[in-house]
Amino acid sequence: MHRLLRRQLRKYLGFEGEAPSTLQPFLAAVDAAYTDFDSDLAQLERSLELSSKELSNARDVATKAQSRLTDALESISEGFFLFDADDRMVLCNSRYRELYPGMADVFRPGLGFEEMLQTVADRRIVADAVARPQQWVEERRAQHRNPSGPLLQRQWDGRWIQISERKTQDGGTVSVYTDVTELKRREEQLAAARDEAMGATQAKSKFLASMSHELRTPLNAIIGFTRLVMRRAKDALPAKQYENLEKVLVSAEHLLSLINTVLDLAKIEAGRTEVSPAEFPLEPLLDLCLTTVEPMVKADRVRLIKDVQGPLPVLYTDQGKLKQILINLLSNAAKFTETGSITLRGRSLGDWVEVAVADTGSGIPKAALELIFEEFSQVDGGPERGHKGTGLGLTISRQLARLLGGDITVESELGEGSTFTITLPVRLAGAPELKPTPSARAPAPPEAPIRPGEKIVLAIDDDRNVLHLLRENLADAGYRVIGAESGEEGLQKARELNPGAITLDIIMPDIDGWQVLHALKSDPVTRDIPVILLSIVDRTDLGFRLGAADYVVKPFDSQALIGAVARVAPHCRRILVVDDDPNVPELVRQLCECEHFTIDWAADGVAGLERLAQVRPDVILLDLVMPRMDGLAFLDALERNAAYKEIPVIMITAESLSPTDRRMLQERVLGLIEKRGLDREALIQELRRALPVGEAAEPSAAG
């Protein structure tokens, strides 16, 4: 190309040989330009060659990756389905098609999830969709859009399919389908076997209970008549005959003991064992059990020892069953201990108590430590352990301990002895608690309904005279006192009434004032209510550390009490935060901590309306987007209710509002605040604007 251009230039310029000197620079410039062009062209050609090769390589890699992915999806035993962000089919494997053979003609890339659901319902492929197709479609759509865990689906042919769905980063959905028919069948078989076993156990227990009763009746007669004959004919009978009667009596009593043991086990297994809890001191029971088993102990070779570590608590449990457990364990120890000692230990562990029976007998092999608690199981720990028995004593003891909320464990060394340890709660959980004093106390008269605008003070004190004095003293200052005569009642009323202040006694039965104060300050609903401790116990330092706002020592002075209430409960303004984010009310609380605001919270519009019915706020901070009832629906409900329509509302939202939406909201609410972490100055400014002039609390210097 370059040479052709030079020839054409020579022809048109009119020379064939050497170019004139005047044209030499021009021709040199042309030569240089073409040299650069040739170089650039060569580089471009090389680049194009490399790019084509890289593109070809990339295509090969992508093809291989897609092939590997397809092979992997085809090799798995589960069905696989991929939907894009628009809920349209991207791909599915052949296993999925096998699981849903009735859908083979509709599967195609781009198939919409809605169309697929409707086809499943129309063709009755899923059993649940047969009777209620539209309801099933709606439920399945909701589960697909918000996957929360595996879903079981029963097919028309009896198969069970488990569906596991998960959202992808681009908004699509991956679905995995597993045939769990065999697993469900085994579960049903196991459930049937379990029910059958439970039925057999109950039948066995009923049989044992019935037979035990039938056997005990004649045995009691045998024992009674034998004793009668022995008493009346002792002098008339030959010595040998009298000894025979003694053997009959011992054997009959032993047989009766065995039958009673079997009956106890039958009652426990049948769930017919009743627990009768009562309060009793533990240590006297230990003394009684030691005295009971003392005749069984080989007095000349075995010592009975009581080892109590510290004061033992008063228990609230079934005394008879605990005694039965201890007698069983002590009897076993006496039976298997030839020399040494049997020690009964007791110690308190806070809300629990531990009682142990330790012996220096022959011990139990480690392999048999758990077997000894099985029914009719006996372990021979050595040649000297040739004692008879049913093998039910330890079984019953452990089941009784568990019935009382505890357990029995064992430690043993062969040839050195065994230690059986009972661990029980001090108070039996779930048992009816008998309170002697409140039962004789007349119920408090009902409180009159609270009127709007009343300044409520909740007084928690078990002394009605104190409650009366509080009402008399605070009424003149414009406060209405609501009484609570126990800690539990006080906590309940604090949540229901949300009073301006609480007076709290320290010394109360059941739950003392310190526990009530801790509970109040730990509850998000009540922690902002100021608490005045009112007690004969002067522990001001502890009260303030636990969160009390003031402390008044009984007997209180009227002016001191009124002053304390006025200090801790000035003209507080109440803010209701209606927002599904629990962090928002906490943030508002911290931002307004110097402004004397009381913060209530409701998680959505429905809960907000419920809270309004309980306590009327001075301002509502309202989120726009919430579940169940959003901000707009909440505003509609406010405007329909004459009692609420005048409450100022400040909208707080994370949504970017269009100018039209913003104008619409500004016509319905007092102010708009964007969340973005909630700016303190903007929040305080809107709150002050919402509150009537002169009624908002003055900010502190720190504010």
C-alpha positions in Angstrom: 0.0 0.0 0.0 2.8 2.3 0.9 4.8 1.6 -2.4 1.6 2.0 -4.5 1.0 5.4 -3.0 4.7 6.5 -3.8 4.3 5.5 -7.5 1.0 7.4 -7.8 2.6 10.4 -6.2 5.6 10.3 -8.7 3.2 9.9 -11.6 1.0 12.9 -10.6 3.9 15.0 -9.6 5.6 14.3 -13.0 9.0 12.6 -12.1 10.2 9.0 -12.3 13.6 9.0 -10.8 14.9 10.8 -7.8 12.4 13.3 -6.3 13.1 17.0 -6.4 14.7 18.3 -3.2 11.6 20.5 -2.6 9.4 17.3 -2.3 11.9 15.3 -0.2 10.4 16.5 3.3 6.9 15.8 2.1 7.8 12.3 1.0 9.7 11.6 4.2 6.6 12.7 6.2 4.4 10.3 4.2 6.9 7.5 4.7 7.0 8.1 8.5 3.2 8.2 8.8 2.8 4.9 6.9 5.5 3.3 9.0 3.5 4.3 12.2 0.3 3.0 10.6 1.9 -0.3 9.7 3.1 -0.7 13.3 -0.3 0.2 14.8 -2.0 -2.1 12.4 0.3 -5.0 13.4 -0.4 -4.4 17.1 -4.2 -4.2 16.4 -4.1 -7.5 14.5 -2.1 -9.2 17.4 -4.6 -7.7 20.0 -7.6 -9.0 18.0 -6.0 -12.4 17.7 -5.4 -12.5 21.5 -8.9 -11.2 22.3 -10.5 -13.9 20.1 -8.4 -16.5 21.8 -9.3 -15.3 25.3 -12.9 -15.1 24.3 -12.8 -18.6 23.0 -11.1 -19.8 26.1 -13.6 -18.0 28.3 -16.4 -19.6 26.3 -14.8 -23.0 26.8 -14.5 -22.4 30.5 -18.1 -21.3 30.8 -19.3 -24.3 28.8 -17.3 -26.7 31.0 -18.6 -24.9 34.2 -22.2 -25.1 32.9 -21.7 -28.7 31.9 -20.3 -29.5 35.4 -23.2 -27.7 37.1 -25.7 -29.6 34.9 -24.0 -32.9 35.7 -24.0 -32.0 39.4 -27.7 -31.1 39.4 -28.5 -34.2 37.5 -26.5 -36.4 39.8 -28.2 -35.4 43.1 -31.1 -37.4 44.5 -33.2 -34.3 45.2 -35.3 -32.3 42.8 -33.8 -28.8 42.0 -35.7 -25.8 40.7 -34.3 -22.2 40.2 -36.6 -19.2 39.8 -35.3 -15.7 38.8 -36.1 -12.5 40.7 -39.4 -12.3 38.7 -40.4 -15.8 39.9 -39.9 -17.3 36.5 -38.3 -20.7 35.8 -34.6 -20.6 35.0 -33.9 -24.4 35.1 -34.8 -27.6 36.9 -33.2 -31.1 36.9 -34.7 -34.4 35.8 -35.3 -35.5 39.4 -37.7 -32.7 39.9 -39.6 -33.8 36.7 -39.7 -37.3 38.1 -41.2 -36.1 41.4 -43.9 -34.2 39.6 -44.8 -36.3 36.5 -48.1 -34.7 36.1 -46.4 -31.3 35.2 -44.0 -32.5 32.5 -45.9 -30.8 29.7 -45.8 -27.3 31.3 -42.1 -27.1 32.4 -40.3 -24.6 30.2 -37.8 -21.7 30.8 -39.8 -18.6 31.7 -42.7 -20.6 33.4 -44.1 -18.3 36.1 -44.5 -19.6 39.6 -48.1 -18.4 39.8 -49.0 -20.4 36.6 -47.2 -23.5 38.1 -49.2 -23.2 41.3 -52.5 -22.9 39.5 -51.7 -25.9 37.3 -50.8 -28.0 40.5 -54.2 -27.0 42.0 -56.2 -27.5 38.8 -54.7 -31.0 38.3 -55.0 -31.9 42.0 -51.4 -33.0 42.2 -51.1 -32.0 45.9 -53.6 -33.5 48.3 -54.2 -30.4 50.3 -55.1 -28.5 47.2 -58.0 -30.8 46.3 -60.6 -29.5 48.8 -59.5 -25.9 49.0 -57.5 -25.0 45.8 -57.5 -21.2 46.1 -56.7 -21.1 49.8 -53.9 -23.6 49.1 -52.5 -21.4 46.3 -52.5 -18.3 48.5 -50.8 -20.2 51.4 -48.2 -21.7 49.1 -47.5 -18.3 47.5 -46.9 -16.7 50.9 -44.6 -19.6 51.9 -42.6 -19.2 48.6 -42.2 -15.4 49.0 -41.0 -15.6 52.6 -39.4 -19.0 53.1 -39.2 -19.9 56.8 -38.2 -23.5 56.9 -38.9 -26.9 55.3 -42.4 -27.5 54.0 -44.0 -31.0 53.8 -46.4 -31.7 50.9 -48.5 -34.8 50.5 -49.1 -35.8 46.9 -52.3 -37.2 45.4 -50.6 -40.7 45.1 -49.6 -40.8 48.8 -46.0 -39.7 48.4 -44.6 -37.0 50.8 -42.3 -34.3 49.3 -40.2 -32.0 51.6 -39.6 -28.5 50.0 -36.7 -26.3 51.2 -36.5 -22.9 49.7 -34.0 -20.1 50.0 -33.6 -16.6 48.4 -30.6 -15.9 46.3 -28.6 -12.6 46.4 -30.2 -11.4 43.1 -33.8 -12.0 44.5 -34.3 -15.3 42.9 -35.3 -18.5 44.7 -33.6 -21.9 44.9 -36.0 -24.8 45.7 -34.9 -28.3 46.7 -37.5 -31.1 46.7 -36.9 -34.4 48.6 -39.0 -37.5 48.6 -39.4 -38.3 52.3 -42.2 -40.9 51.8 -40.1 -43.7 53.3 -39.1 -41.5 56.2 -42.7 -40.6 56.9 -43.6 -44.2 56.7 -41.0 -45.1 59.3 -42.1 -42.3 61.5 -45.6 -43.5 61.4 -44.4 -47.1 62.1 -42.4 -45.7 65.1 -45.3 -43.7 66.3 -47.5 -46.8 66.1 -44.9 -48.9 67.8 -44.5 -46.2 70.5 -48.3 -46.1 71.0 -48.4 -49.9 71.2 -45.6 -49.9 73.7 -47.2 -47.3 75.8 -50.5 -49.2 75.6 -48.7 -52.4 76.7 -47.0 -50.5 79.5 -50.3 -49.1 80.7 -51.9 -52.6 80.4 -49.0 -54.0 82.4 -49.4 -51.3 85.0 -53.1 -51.8 85.3 -52.6 -55.6 85.6 -49.9 -55.2 88.2 -52.1 -52.7 90.2 -55.1 -55.1 89.9 -53.1 -58.2 90.8 -51.3 -56.4 93.6 -54.6 -55.4 95.1 -56.0 -59.0 94.8 -52.9 -60.4 96.4 -52.7 -57.9 99.2 -56.3 -58.6 100.4 -55.7 -62.3 101.4 -52.2 -61.5 102.6 -53.5 -58.9 105.0 -55.9 -61.5 106.3 -53.1 -64.1 106.7 -50.9 -61.6 108.6 -53.8 -60.5 110.8 -54.9 -64.0 111.7 -51.4 -65.2 112.3 -50.7 -62.4 114.7 -54.0 -63.1 116.4 -53.2 -66.8 116.9 -49.7 -66.0 118.1 -51.0 -63.6 120.7 -53.8 -65.7 122.0 -52.2 -69.1 121.8 -48.6 -68.3 122.7 -48.8 -70.3 125.9 -50.9 -73.2 124.5 -48.8 -73.9 121.4 -45.7 -76.0 121.5 -42.5 -74.0 121.0 -41.9 -75.5 117.6 -45.4 -74.6 116.3 -45.0 -71.1 117.6 -41.7 -70.8 115.7 -43.5 -72.0 112.6 -46.1 -69.3 113.0 -43.3 -66.7 113.3 -41.8 -67.9 110.0 -45.2 -67.7 108.4 -45.6 -64.1 109.6 -42.1 -63.1 108.5 -42.7 -64.6 105.0 -46.1 -63.0 104.7 -44.9 -59.6 105.7 -42.0 -59.9 103.2 -44.3 -60.9 100.4 -46.6 -58.0 101.3 -43.6 -55.6 101.1 -42.8 -57.0 97.7 -46.3 -56.5 96.5 -46.4 -53.0 97.8 -43.2 -52.3 95.9 -44.7 -53.6 92.7 -47.9 -51.5 93.3 -45.8 -48.4 93.8 -44.0 -48.9 90.5 -47.3 -49.6 88.7 -48.8 -46.4 90.0 -45.8 -44.3 88.9 -45.8 -45.8 85.4 -49.5 -45.3 85.0 -49.2 -41.7 86.1 -51.5 -42.2 89.1 -49.0 -41.2 91.7 -50.2 -38.0 93.5 -47.9 -35.5 94.9 -48.9 -33.9 98.2 -46.5 -31.0 98.9 -46.2 -29.4 102.3 -43.7 -27.3 104.1 -41.4 -29.1 106.6 -37.9 -28.8 107.9 -35.4 -31.2 106.3 -33.2 -32.0 109.3 -35.8 -33.6 111.5 -36.8 -35.9 108.6 -33.2 -37.0 108.3 -33.2 -37.9 112.0 -36.4 -39.8 111.7 -35.1 -41.9 108.7 -31.9 -42.7 110.6 -33.9 -43.9 113.6 -36.2 -46.0 111.4 -33.3 -48.0 109.8 -31.3 -48.3 112.9 -32.6 -51.8 113.7 -31.5 -53.0 110.3 -27.9 -52.0 110.8 -25.4 -54.5 112.3 -24.9 -52.3 115.4 -21.6 -53.9 116.5 -19.8 -53.5 113.2 -21.5 -50.6 111.3 -21.9 -47.0 112.5 -24.7 -44.7 111.5 -23.4 -41.1 110.9 -25.3 -37.9 110.2 -23.2 -35.2 108.5 -25.1 -31.9 108.0 -23.1 -29.0 106.4 -24.6 -25.7 107.5 -28.3 -25.1 108.2 -30.7 -27.1 106.1 -33.6 -25.4 104.4 -37.4 -25.8 105.0 -38.6 -27.8 102.0 -41.9 -27.5 100.1 -42.3 -30.9 98.6 -43.9 -34.3 99.3 -42.5 -35.4 102.7 -43.8 -39.0 102.5 -42.2 -39.6 99.1 -38.9 -38.1 100.2 -39.0 -40.3 103.3 -39.7 -43.3 101.2 -36.6 -42.5 99.0 -34.3 -42.0 102.0 -35.6 -45.2 103.7 -35.0 -47.2 100.5 -31.4 -45.9 100.1 -30.6 -46.4 103.8 -32.1 -49.9 103.8 -29.9 -50.8 100.7 -26.8 -49.4 102.5 -27.6 -51.4 105.6 -28.2 -54.6 103.6 -24.9 -54.4 101.7 -22.6 -53.0 104.4 -21.1 -55.6 106.7 -18.5 -53.3 108.4 -17.6 -49.7 108.5 -20.2 -46.9 108.3 -23.3 -45.5 106.7 -23.3 -41.8 106.4 -26.4 -39.6 105.7 -25.2 -36.2 104.4 -27.2 -33.0 103.8 -26.3 -29.6 102.4 -28.1 -26.6 101.0 -27.3 -25.5 97.4 -29.4 -22.2 97.1 -32.7 -23.2 95.5 -31.7 -26.8 95.6 -30.8 -29.3 98.4 -28.5 -32.3 98.2 -28.9 -35.4 100.4 -26.4 -38.3 100.1 -26.3 -41.8 101.5 -22.7 -43.1 101.5 -21.7 -46.6 102.7 -18.4 -48.6 103.0 -19.9 -51.8 101.5 -18.7 -53.9 98.7 -19.4 -51.3 95.9 -20.8 -51.7 92.4 -18.9 -52.5 89.2 -18.7 -49.4 86.9 -20.4 -51.3 84.1 -23.4 -51.9 86.2 -23.9 -48.3 87.7 -26.8 -47.5 85.3 -28.3 -51.0 85.3 -29.1 -50.8 89.0 -31.9 -48.3 88.2 -33.6 -50.6 85.7 -36.7 -52.5 86.7 -36.1 -56.0 88.3 -32.3 -55.5 87.9 -30.0 -56.8 90.5 -26.2 -56.5 90.4 -24.0 -59.0 92.3 -21.1 -57.0 93.5 -19.2 -59.9 95.1 -19.7 -63.1 97.0 -21.0 -61.3 100.0 -23.8 -59.5 98.1 -26.1 -62.5 98.0 -29.2 -60.6 99.1 -32.7 -61.2 97.8 -35.0 -58.5 96.6 -37.2 -57.5 93.7 -34.7 -55.1 92.1 -37.3 -52.3 92.2 -36.3 -50.2 95.2 -33.7 -48.1 93.3 -36.0 -47.9 90.2 -38.9 -46.5 92.4 -36.6 -44.2 94.3 -35.2 -42.5 91.1 -38.7 -42.2 89.6 -40.0 -40.6 92.8 -37.1 -38.2 92.9 -37.8 -37.2 89.3 -41.5 -36.8 90.2 -40.4 -34.3 92.8 -38.4 -32.4 90.3 -35.0 -33.8 91.1 -32.9 -36.9 90.4 -30.7 -39.6 92.0 -27.1 -40.3 90.9 -24.6 -42.9 92.1 -20.8 -43.1 92.5 -19.2 -46.4 93.5 -15.8 -48.1 93.7 -15.8 -51.9 93.9 -14.6 -53.0 97.3 -14.8 -49.5 98.7 -18.5 -48.5 98.9 -21.2 -46.5 97.1 -22.7 -43.0 97.4 -26.2 -42.3 96.3 -27.0 -38.6 95.9 -30.5 -37.1 95.8 -30.8 -33.6 94.4 -34.2 -31.8 94.9 -35.5 -28.3 94.5 -36.3 -26.6 97.8 -39.7 -25.7 96.4 -41.6 -28.1 94.2 -42.3 -26.3 90.9 -45.9 -26.2 89.7 -47.3 -27.5 93.0 -50.2 -25.6 94.5 -48.7 -23.4 97.2 -50.7 -23.0 100.4 -50.4 -19.6 102.0 -51.9 -19.6 105.5 -52.1 -15.9 106.2 -53.7 -14.4 103.1 -56.4 -17.1 103.1 -57.9 -15.5 106.3 -57.6 -12.0 105.0 -60.6 -10.3 103.5 -60.2 -9.1 99.9 -59.4 -5.5 99.3 -62.3 -3.3 98.1 -62.3 -2.8 94.3 -60.7 0.4 93.0 -62.9 3.0 91.3 -62.3 3.4 87.5 -59.4 5.8 86.6 -60.6 9.1 85.2 -58.7 10.9 82.4 -56.2 13.3 83.7 -55.7 11.8 87.1 -52.2 11.7 88.5 -51.8 8.1 89.5 -49.4 6.8 92.2 -49.1 3.0 92.6 -48.4 2.1 96.3 -47.0 -1.5 96.7 -47.3 -2.4 100.4 -48.7 -5.4 102.2 -49.9 -3.2 105.1 -53.4 -1.8 104.4 -53.0 0.8 107.1 -50.0 2.2 105.2 -52.0 2.2 101.9 -54.8 4.1 103.7 -52.3 6.7 105.0 -50.8 7.1 101.6 -54.2 7.8 100.1 -55.0 10.3 102.8 -51.7 12.2 102.5 -51.4 12.2 98.7 -55.0 13.0 97.9 -54.6 16.6 99.2 -51.7 17.1 96.8 -53.8 16.0 93.8 -52.6 12.4 93.5 -54.8 9.3 93.2 -53.2 6.3 95.0 -53.9 2.8 93.7 -52.9 0.0 96.2 -51.2 -3.3 95.6 -50.8 -5.7 98.6 -48.1 -7.9 97.2 -45.1 -7.8 94.9 -46.8 -9.8 92.2 -49.9 -7.7 92.2 -47.7 -4.6 92.1 -45.8 -5.7 89.1 -49.0 -6.5 87.3 -50.6 -3.2 88.1 -47.5 -1.3 87.1 -47.7 -2.8 83.6 -51.4 -2.2 83.3 -51.6 1.4 84.8 -48.2 2.8 83.9 -48.5 5.2 86.9 -46.6 8.5 87.3 -44.8 7.1 90.3 -44.6 4.0 92.5 -44.1 3.8 96.3 -42.6 0.5 97.3 -42.2 -1.2 100.7 -39.1 -3.4 101.2 -40.3 -6.0 103.7 -43.1 -8.0 102.1 -44.0 -11.7 102.0 -43.1 -13.9 99.0 -41.4 -11.2 96.9 -39.6 -8.5 98.8 -39.2 -4.9 97.6 -35.7 -5.4 96.3 -36.9 -8.1 93.9 -39.9 -6.0 92.8 -37.6 -3.0 92.2 -35.2 -5.2 90.1 -38.2 -6.6 88.1 -39.6 -3.1 87.5 -36.2 -1.8 86.2 -35.6 -4.8 84.1 -39.0 -4.6 82.3 -39.0 -2.2 79.2 -42.6 -1.3 80.0 -42.0 -0.2 83.6 -38.4 0.8 83.8 -39.0 4.5 83.2 -41.5 4.8 86.1 -39.9 6.5 89.1 -39.9 4.4 92.2 -39.8 5.8 95.8 -38.8 3.2 98.4 -40.9 3.5 101.5 -39.7 1.3 104.3 -38.6 0.9 107.9 -35.3 -0.4 106.5 -32.9 2.4 105.9 -30.8 1.1 103.0 -30.7 4.3 100.9 -27.4 3.4 99.2 -28.7 0.0 98.0 -32.0 1.5 96.8 -30.3 4.1 94.6 -27.9 1.4 93.2 -30.9 -0.7 92.2 -32.5 2.3 90.4 -34.8 3.9 93.0 -35.6 7.6 92.4 -36.0 8.5 96.1 -36.1 6.9 99.5 -38.4 7.7 102.4 -38.0 5.9 105.8 -41.2 4.9 107.8 -42.9 6.5 109.7 -43.0 9.0 106.9 -43.7 12.7 107.2 -46.5 13.9 104.9 -44.6 16.8 103.4 -41.5 14.7 102.8 -43.6 12.1 101.0 -45.4 14.7 98.8 -42.1 16.3 98.1 -40.6 13.0 97.0 -43.5 12.3 94.7 -43.4 15.8 93.2 -39.6 15.5 92.6 -39.7 12.1 90.8 -43.0 12.7 88.9 -43.1 16.3 87.7 -45.5 17.1 84.9 -44.1 14.2 82.8 -45.3 14.0 79.2 -46.0 10.6 77.7 -44.8 9.6 74.3 -46.2 6.6 72.5 -43.8 5.2 69.9 -45.6 3.0 67.3 -42.8 1.3 65.3 -42.0 -2.3 64.5 -38.3 -1.7 65.2 -37.7 -2.2 68.9 -34.5 -0.1 68.6 -36.5 3.0 67.9 -38.2 3.4 71.3 -34.9 2.7 73.0 -33.2 5.4 70.9 -36.0 7.9 71.6 -35.7 7.1 75.3 -32.0 7.8 75.3 -32.3 10.9 73.2 -35.0 12.3 75.5 -33.6 11.2 78.8 -33.1 14.8 80.0 -36.5 15.9 78.9 -38.8 14.2 81.5 -40.7 12.1 78.9 -42.2 8.7 79.6 -41.8 6.4 76.6 -44.4 3.7 75.7 -43.9 1.4 72.8 -46.2 -0.6 70.5 -44.8 -2.8 67.7 -47.5 -2.0 65.1 -50.7 -0.1 64.6 -52.9 -2.7 66.1 -50.8 -2.8 69.3 -50.7 1.0 69.3 -54.5 1.2 69.3 -54.6 -1.3 72.2 -52.1 0.8 74.1 -54.1 4.0 73.5 -57.1 2.3 75.1 -55.0 1.7 78.3 -53.1 5.0 78.6 -53.6 8.2 76.6 -50.3 9.7 75.4 -49.5 13.3 74.9 -47.7 12.7 71.6 -47.5 9.8 69.2 -44.3 9.0 67.2 -45.6 6.9 64.3 -43.7 4.8 61.8 -45.1 4.6 58.2 -44.3 1.1 57.2 -45.3 -1.7 59.7 -46.9 -5.2 59.6 -50.6 -5.8 60.4 -51.5 -2.1 60.4 -49.3 0.5 58.8 -49.0 4.2 59.7 -51.7 5.4 57.3 -54.2 2.9 58.6 -53.4 3.9 62.1 -54.0 7.6 61.3 -57.3 6.6 59.7 -58.3 4.8 63.0 -57.3 7.9 65.1 -59.3 10.2 63.0 -62.4 8.0 63.3 -62.2 8.1 67.1 -63.2 11.4 68.7 -61.2 10.6 71.9 -57.9 10.2 69.9 -58.2 12.5 66.9 -56.7 15.5 68.8 -53.5 13.7 69.9 -50.5 15.2 68.0 -48.8 12.7 65.7 -45.2 13.0 64.5 -44.4 10.6 61.6 -41.0 8.9 61.6 -40.1 6.9 58.6 -37.1 5.4 56.8 -38.9 5.7 53.4 -37.9 8.3 50.9 -41.1 10.2 50.4 -42.1 11.8 47.1 -43.2 15.4 47.3 -46.8 14.3 46.8 -46.6 11.8 49.6 -44.9 14.4 51.8 -47.6 17.0 51.3 -50.3 14.4 51.9 -48.7 13.4 55.2 -48.0 16.9 56.3 -51.7 17.6 56.0 -52.5 14.7 58.4 -49.6 14.9 61.0 -47.9 17.6 63.0 -44.4 16.8 61.8 -42.2 14.5 59.7 -38.9 13.1 60.9 -36.6 10.9 58.8 -35.1 8.0 60.8 -31.5 8.0 59.7 -30.4 7.4 63.3 -33.0 10.0 64.6 -31.4 13.5 65.0 -31.9 14.6 68.6 -32.4 18.2 67.9 -35.1 17.6 65.3 -36.8 15.1 67.6 -36.8 17.4 70.6 -38.0 20.4 68.4 -40.9 18.4 67.1 -41.9 17.1 70.5 -41.9 20.6 72.0 -43.9 21.9 69.1 -46.4 19.0 69.7 -46.9 19.7 73.4 -49.1 22.6 74.6 -47.2 25.7 75.6 -46.2 25.7 79.3 -46.8 22.0 79.8 -43.6 20.5 78.4 -41.0 19.8 81.0 -38.0 22.2 81.1 -34.9 20.5 79.8 -32.0 20.0 82.2 -28.7 21.8 81.8 -27.3 18.6 80.4 -29.9 18.5 77.7 
